[in-house]
Amino acid sequence: MAKEVNEYLEAKRDLTSDFNEAKLQVFRLNNSWERFSTAIRSGKFMDDKGANWELDDIHGELSHDEELQDEHKLEIEKYSYKINKLNGLIAEYRDDDTKLYKILRMKERILRRLQDEAGKGSKRSSEDEDDIDT
């Protein structure tokens, strides 16, 4: 019995640790999205700490999720492919604010979709999922 209790407590501790890290990552993502929003509304697209800088920060935060989500997709459907294409367009149109704004918004949508698909965004959990505290 003591062995089962110890195994249960160890599993719960691991689950709590994973849960806490996931919660912290969501907080970091939220902070980055807020900074992105401020930068793009201010017209700071390519500056240090500008909108693209913040999107790259979000991309870095979601990089492991990107690998997992891209694993079984066709090349053209992969998040990494889409982000790389957009980064090329950002470099090409860095001096055209109108086009750059649209490209950055497209990059934002792709990253938000990745975040949602990874379960760290606006995607809602189903009612039949287990409660983490049980």
C-alpha positions as CSV (number, residue, x, y, z in Angstrom):
1,M,0.0,0.0,0.0
2,A,2.8,2.4,0.9
3,K,4.4,1.8,-2.5
4,E,1.2,2.6,-4.3
5,V,0.8,5.8,-2.3
6,N,4.4,6.9,-3.1
7,E,3.9,6.2,-6.8
8,Y,0.6,8.2,-6.7
9,L,2.3,11.1,-5.0
10,E,5.2,11.0,-7.4
11,A,2.9,11.0,-10.4
12,K,0.9,13.8,-9.0
13,R,4.0,15.9,-8.3
14,D,5.1,15.4,-12.0
15,L,1.7,16.4,-13.2
16,T,1.7,19.4,-11.0
17,S,5.2,20.4,-12.3
18,D,4.0,20.0,-15.9
19,F,0.8,22.0,-15.2
20,N,2.8,24.8,-13.5
21,E,5.2,25.1,-16.5
22,A,2.3,25.1,-18.9
23,K,0.6,27.9,-16.9
24,L,3.8,29.9,-16.9
25,Q,4.2,29.5,-20.6
26,V,0.6,30.8,-21.2
27,F,1.5,33.8,-19.1
28,R,4.7,34.5,-21.1
29,L,2.7,34.1,-24.3
30,N,0.1,36.5,-23.1
31,N,2.7,39.1,-22.2
32,S,4.3,38.7,-25.6
33,W,1.0,39.1,-27.4
34,E,0.3,42.3,-25.4
35,R,3.7,43.7,-26.4
36,F,3.1,42.8,-30.0
37,S,-0.3,44.5,-29.9
38,T,1.3,47.7,-28.5
39,A,4.1,47.7,-31.0
40,I,1.9,47.2,-34.1
41,R,-0.6,49.8,-33.0
42,S,2.3,52.2,-32.5
43,G,3.7,51.5,-36.0
44,K,6.8,49.9,-34.6
45,F,7.1,47.0,-37.1
46,M,10.8,46.3,-37.5
47,D,12.4,48.2,-34.6
48,D,14.2,46.6,-31.7
49,K,11.3,45.3,-29.6
50,G,9.0,46.0,-32.5
51,A,6.1,43.9,-33.7
52,N,8.2,41.4,-35.7
53,W,10.6,41.1,-32.7
54,E,7.6,40.1,-30.5
55,L,6.3,37.6,-33.1
56,D,9.7,36.0,-33.2
57,D,9.6,35.8,-29.4
58,I,6.2,34.1,-29.6
59,H,7.5,31.8,-32.3
60,G,10.4,30.8,-30.1
61,E,8.1,30.1,-27.2
62,L,6.0,27.8,-29.4
63,S,8.9,26.2,-31.3
64,H,8.5,22.7,-29.6
65,D,4.8,22.8,-30.3
66,E,5.5,23.7,-33.9
67,E,7.7,20.6,-34.2
68,L,5.0,18.4,-32.8
69,Q,2.2,19.9,-34.9
70,D,4.3,19.8,-38.1
71,E,5.3,16.2,-37.7
72,H,2.9,14.6,-40.1
73,K,1.9,17.5,-42.3
74,L,2.8,18.1,-46.0
75,E,5.7,20.6,-46.3
76,I,3.4,23.4,-47.6
77,E,1.0,22.9,-44.7
78,K,3.7,23.1,-42.0
79,Y,3.8,26.0,-39.6
80,S,7.6,26.2,-40.1
81,Y,7.2,26.5,-43.9
82,K,4.6,29.2,-43.6
83,I,6.6,31.2,-41.0
84,N,9.8,30.9,-43.1
85,K,7.9,32.2,-46.2
86,L,6.5,35.1,-44.3
87,N,9.9,36.0,-42.8
88,G,11.2,36.2,-46.4
89,L,8.4,38.5,-47.3
90,I,9.1,40.6,-44.2
91,A,12.7,41.0,-45.3
92,E,11.6,41.9,-48.8
93,Y,9.1,44.5,-47.8
94,R,10.7,45.9,-44.7
95,D,10.6,49.4,-46.2
96,D,6.9,49.3,-47.3
97,D,4.8,49.8,-44.2
98,T,1.5,49.0,-45.8
99,K,2.6,45.6,-47.1
100,L,4.7,45.0,-44.0
101,Y,1.6,45.6,-41.8
102,K,-0.4,43.0,-43.7
103,I,2.4,40.4,-43.7
104,L,2.9,40.9,-39.9
105,R,-0.9,40.4,-39.4
106,M,-0.7,37.2,-41.4
107,K,2.2,36.0,-39.3
108,E,0.2,36.8,-36.2
109,R,-2.7,34.7,-37.4
110,I,-0.5,31.7,-38.2
111,L,1.1,31.9,-34.8
112,R,-2.2,32.3,-33.0
113,R,-3.5,29.2,-34.9
114,L,-0.4,27.3,-33.8
115,Q,-1.0,28.4,-30.2
116,D,-4.6,27.3,-30.4
117,E,-3.8,24.0,-32.0
118,A,-1.2,23.3,-29.3
119,G,-3.9,23.9,-26.7
120,K,-2.4,27.1,-25.3
121,G,-4.7,29.6,-26.8
122,S,-8.4,30.2,-27.2
123,K,-9.2,26.6,-27.9
124,R,-11.7,25.4,-25.3
125,S,-11.4,22.0,-23.6
126,S,-14.2,19.6,-23.8
127,E,-16.5,18.8,-20.9
128,D,-15.5,15.2,-20.7
129,E,-11.8,15.8,-20.0
130,D,-10.5,14.7,-16.6
131,D,-10.1,17.3,-14.0
132,I,-6.5,17.9,-13.2
133,D,-7.1,17.8,-9.5
134,T,-8.5,14.3,-9.4
